[in-house]
Amino acid sequence: MDNLTHTLIGLAAGECVARGVRTPRGGLQDPVRRNALLALGMVGGNLPDADLLWSMPSLTGDPLAYLVHHRGYTHTLLGCAVLALLLFAATVALLRWRGHRLRAADVGLLGAMALLAVMLHLGLDALNEYGVHPFWPWNNQWYYGDAVFIIEPLYWLAVAPLFFSLRTRGARWFAGVVLVVGSIAVLAFNRMSAVAWTLPVLSLLLIGVGRRLSPRAASRLAIGVVVAVSATFWATHALVLHRVQAVAAGQFPGDTTLDIVLSPAPGNPLCWDVMLLQRSGTDYVARMGKHSLAGAGQSCARSLTMQGAAPLQAMQVPVMAGVRWRAQFTMDAAVLARLAATSCDTRRLASFLRAPFAVENSKGWILGDLRFDRGSGGGFAAMRVDPAAPARCERSNPWVAPRRDLGL
């Protein structure tokens, strides 16, 4: 998820804990305790992304560092526990340095909040198609939620009930800007459809309701919005997955399904991008389309699609159960596997590729991932295959390649 979402949900979680737990006598004063919990929620909600410090190519000089190390060790259960411990220790040390007295109940609450905030980050990142591998070092496989787009403005609604609970003018301005930008984003992504206009209306409604509620009730309503949005996307994901599986069995009966990649449109759980990865004889086939739970398919318009490097063939297949196939990529699976094994760098890249593709042009081969195929260069998850590159790897890479079923 984007860092704004992590921050807002951390804010809502911190406010809910602060308003819902009684202050122990002789411990932290209520304002200090509340500020500490809010800070833990927002900082801890972003802390696992500290891996950007050693995964950005501009800092490391390694073009594959981002793919290999972002959502790496800090996005595991073990890594998150270590981060939570460090955050907790720093918070307690800061409070004591500023002269605040902490009782055992305060220490326990701060520790629990630090762990909750960091684990919320891992849970949110697990919801989308990018994936995480949370069980390292015991299990190094990728896991994909495929239920929520990586930037989901509906989660920004969570701050609406808290608008009048925020104490400073700056915080309210921030919340107001978030709600306005979120509304505009949903309207833009969904081409100003009638359904999309419900977001601004719902935001105003939640602000009005939050004003009439106590701060404790408003914070619980904020968490309820987060849960409701998540449950809606999970429910529609399950329905879409079932339908696509049935369509695949009916329209491509001779092919073996390897994976189904799903991603909803931002702010619209009725519209889904579908990527069906199959093995057809000796070929690897990736079929791309859309599924509209609204039935007609007109609402499935995403403004993020653009021409990529992969050569796609248009598909003329009848719409079935709301699934409309748009195009497909096909290549010999053995050639793809051979390209992925060319060098150390291609093998490192293969540890990330969930929907691989390869294309040859005048400068050689490009190996990349169809999920992020943007522009002629294939996007950030693509690289040129260099046969002269070293075969031995100097950098370790523990992650299991998602497409081992294709020999990658």
N, C-alpha and C positions, 0 to 999 in steps of 0.2 A: 504494500500500500504506500501511498505518498506520505511524506512526513507531516503534512498538514492534518491528514486524517489521524495519524498516530498521536499528534499533539492534542487534537480535540477530544479523542476518546480517552486519552490519559487525563485530560482536564475533567471530563465528566466522571470518570472513575474516582479521581481524587476528591472531587466535590461530594460524590455519593458516600464515600467512606467518611469524610470529615463531618458530614451532616448526620450520618447514621450511627456513629459510635460515640458513646458518652465520654466526656473528658474526666480522667481520673483526678482525684483530689491531690494537690501538691505537685502535680506534674506540669507539663507544658500548658501555658495559657492558650485559650481557645484560638485566638487569631494566629499565634505562632504555629500551633499545631495544624491548623487549616492550611496555612501557607506552605508548610513543610510537605503536607500530603499532596497538595496541588503541584508543587514543584517535583515531587517524586513521580507523580503520574505523568507529567509532561516530559520530564527529562528521561525517565525510565522508558516511556513509550517510544522514544527515539534512540535510546542507547545502543541497541544492537546494530544500528546503521553506522556505528563507529568503525566498522570494517571498511568503510570507504576510505579511511586514512591509509590503508595499505592495499587497496584494490583499484584505485583510480589509475589508469594508464599514465596520466600526466604526472603522477607522483612516483610511480614505480618504473616507468619505462617499459613495462610489459603489457602489450596490447590485449592479452588474454586474462590479465589479472582480475578485471571486473567480473568476467563470466565465471571464473574459477573460485574467487574468494568472496565476492559479495553474496550475501545470504549463505555464508560459509559457517565457520566455527561459532561466530557470535549469534547465529540463528539456529542453534541447537539447544536442546533442553539443558545439557551440561553447561554450555557457554552462557546461556541466559541466567542460570543459577549463579555462576561466577560473577557476571555483570551485576546482578541484583545485590550480591554480597558486597561488592566494591561500592556501589551506589549507597547502600545502607550505611556502610562504615563511614563514608565521606559525609553523609548527612548528619549522623550522630556526632562526628567530630566537629563539624561546623557549628551545630547547635550548642555543644558544650563550650566551644571556644568563644561563643557569643554570650556565655554566662547563663544559659538556660538549664534548668534542672529537669532531668528525665527520670521518670519512674519506670518500673519494669513493664507496665502496661503500654507506656509510650514507646519504649524500645521495640516491643513485640509488634505494635501496630505499624511503626515505621518500616520494620523488616518485612512484614506481610505486604505493605503497599509497594515497596521496592520490587518484590518478587512478582506481584500481580501486574505491575506496570510493564515490566520487561517481558513477561509471558504473554501479555496482551499483544505486544508487537509481533511476537512469533505467531500467535494465533491469527492475527489479521493478515500477515504475509502468507500464511498457509492457505488462504481462501482463493487465491487467483491462479492463473495458468503458469506463472513464472516458476512457482514451486519452492520447496524447502526440503532439507534433509535433517529433520529434528533429532534423530536417534543416534547420530554419531557419538562415540566411535563404535557402537555396537551394530549399527545398521547404516550404511552409507548410501542408501538409495534415495532418489528424489520422490517426493510426494506432492501431488497437485490437487488443490481444492476445486479449481475450474468453476467457482461459483460466483465470484465477484470480480468486476473489472479493477485493474490496478489503481485507478483513480475513481472513487465512487462518491459523487457529491451528496447522495442520500445520507451518508454517514455524517455529513456536515450539519444535517438537521438536528443532531444531538445537542448542539449548543443552544438551540432556540429556546427550550424551556428554562435554560439557565440565564437568559439575558438579564433579567432583573435581579438575579442573585449575585451577579458579578459586581464587585464593590467599586471599582474605579472606572472613570470615564474612558480611559484608554482600553480597558478590557471590553467594555461594551462596544466601542468603536470597532475593535477587532472582530467581535462576534457578528456585528452588523455587516461588516465587509465580507466576512466568510459566507454569510447567508445570501447576500446579494450575488457574489461571484458564483456560489453553488447553483443558484437559480438560473443565472445566465448560462452556465455550463450545461446544465440539463436541457435547457431550451435549445441551445446551439447543437448539441449532440443529437437531439431528437427532432430537429428541424421545426421547432415551434409548434409541435403537435398539441392537440387539445389535452392529451394525458399529461404532457410535460408541464403544462401550466398549473397543474395541481401542486407542484413543489412550492412556488411562491405563496400560494394560498395556504398550504399546510404550514409553512414556516411562520406566517403571520398568526395562524391559529395557535400554534404551539407557544409563540411568544405571549399571546394573550392569556392562554391557560396558565403558563408559568408565572405570570404576574399575580394571578389569583391564588396560587399555591404557596405553601410554606417552602422555604429553601430545601428542607429535607424531601418533601414531596416532588419538588421540581427536579432535584437531582435524580430521584428514582425514575421520574418520567424520562429524563435524558437517557439513562441506561436502558429504559424500556424501548426507546426509539432505536438504539443500536441493536438490541436483541431482535426487534421486529423486522428491521431491514435485513439482518443476517438470516433470519428464519425464512423470510420471503424469497431471498435469492437461493437458499439451500433447497427449499421446496420446489421452486421452478427448475432448478438445476437437475434434481432427481427426475422430474417429469420429462425434461428435454433429453436427458441421457437415455431414458427408456425408449422414447420415440425414435431417436437416432439409431439406437441399436436395432430396433424393429425394422426401420427403413433400410439399414445396411444389409440386414439378412434378406429382405425382400428384393432389393434392387441390384445387389451385388452378391448373389448366393455362392458363387465360386471363389470368392476372395476371403482371406483370413484377416480379421480385424486385429490390429496391433494396439491401437490406442484411439481414443476419442478426445480431442481437445475442445473445450467449450469456454466461451467468454461472453458474458452479457454486455449489452450496450450500457454505457454509463447512465445511471438513473432510470433504466428501463428494464425491469426483470421479465418483460414480455418478448424481448428481442435478443437473439443469441447468434453469435458467430460460431460456426461448426467446422471442425477440421477432422476428417475421418482418415486415419492412417491405416493402410491395408497392405497385405502381401498378395499379389496376383501372379501366381506362377513364379517366374524368376524376377519379376518386377516389383518395385516398391511404388505404391500409388498413394498420393495425398490428395484427397478430395475436399474442396472448400465450398461452403455454402452458408445459408442463414436459415434459422427457424423462428417463426413467429407464433407465439402462443395466442396472439390475437386472431389468427386464422387466415387473414388475407395476405399478409406478408408486406403490405405497404409500410407498416410502422418500423420495419427493420432497415433503417437507414443509419449507417455509421459514417461520420465525417473523418474518421482516422485512416481509412483504407487508401492506399496509393500503390502505384505500379512499383513492383520490386524487381530484383534481379532474376528470380526463378522464372523459367519459361512455362507459362500456364496455358493449358488448352481449355477452350470453352466447352462446357458440358451441356448437352441437349437431352436432359433427363426429366421426365414428368415430375411435377411437384407431388410429393407423397407425405401425408400426415403433417403438412405444414413445413416440410424440409425442402428448400429450394437450392439445388446445387448450382454453383456458379462456374467453377473451373477446377482443373486437376493438374497435378504435377506427377510425371511418371519417369522413372529411370531404372536401369538394371541395378538390382540390389547388390550384386557382387562388385560392380564398378564403384558404387557409393561406399561400400565397406573398404575397398582397396584405397580409395582416396582418403578416407578417414584414418587409415593406418600409415599414411605416407611418411609422417614425421612425428617428432615429439609434440609440436604445436597442434597438429591436426588431431592427435589422440587426446590432448588436453581439451581442445574444442569439443570433441565428441562426448566428453564427460558432461557437457551441458546440453547438447542438441537433443531436443525432444521430437521435433518435426524437421528432420534434416532435408537439405536439398543440395545439389551440386550442379553447376552450370559451367560450360566451357565457352570462353570468348577469345578474342585475339591475344589477350595477355596471359592466358592459361585458365586454370580452373578456380572457381569460387565455391567454397563450402560454407553453408550457413544454416539458419533455422527459419522455417517458414512463418513461425509465430511473430518474428520481428523483421521480416524481409521488407525493408523500406529503401527505395531508390535503387539505382543501378549497381551500387556497391554491396547490396544485400543487408544493410543495416548494421547495428553495433554487434550483432551476433553472427558475423560472417568474416571470413578471411580468405586470402588467396593461398592456394596450395603451392608450396615451394618444394619441389622434389629434392633440392639441394640442402634443405634445412636439416639440422642434426636429428638423428634417429633416437639418440639417448636424451633422457629428460634430466635436467639439473634441478628442476623444481618438482616437489612432491604434489600429488593431486589424488586425494583419497576417494573422490566421489565416483560412484558407479554410473557408467554411461546409460542413459535412459533407453537407448535403442540397441541394447545387446541382442534383441530379437532379430536385428538386421545384420548382426556381426560387427557393429561399431564398437 
